Amino acid sequence: MASKIKVDQIQTADGTGTIALQNQLSGMTHASVPTLTTGHVPTLTTGHMPAGSVLQVVTNKVTGNFSTSSQNTYVTTSQTLSITPASTSNKIMVMFGAFSVSTLAANTAITINVRRSGTTVASGSYYTAQQAGNHSPPFGTIHSLDSPSTTSAITYEVFAAEGGVPGTVTLNGPRELTLMEIAG
């Protein structure tokens, strides 16, 4: 069943004029509407999408755990992910999450940094306070909006450091790094 909208006139927002639409849409077909694809593979670009639109999403999911006792020194978790922005004005939403954190000692902490070319773009920490024994509270997700200002491939990498009293802390999987290109 087709729907119809019938009105006598459409006024401009400030009320100073009217907008004539008589026969403006006649003959329009789906072929006359601009597409969001090029070639045979859909690709969304800032030329087709308004600012704030998600243009691409890439993710790296690791099911295993990562442990460190490297006190106050960041070490790589070997979890990396690359993305190539379509425009220098586009942003990258960086998100990292883990299922939980495990620790055996009280007053230990873990800090996570997601870095692009050595620069921290997202960071989060978990501190055990006075809890002793084997605890595995949820870690959650850290996120940040990065402005890399490039159309070259860029790589993001996850680093971790143990803090507080000496001990071992573990990020329990699944651990997921996700990058979303946002139209600028």
Secondary structure, 3 states (H helix, E strand, C coil): CCCCCCCCCEECCCCCCEECCCCCCCCCCHHHCCCCEECCEECCCCCCCCCCCEEEEEEEEECCCEEECCECCCEEEEEEEEECCCCCCCEEEEEEEEEEEEECCCCEEEEEEEEECCEEEEEEEEECCCCCCCECCEEEEEEEEECCCCCCCEEEEEEEEEEECCCCEEEEEEEEEEEEEECC
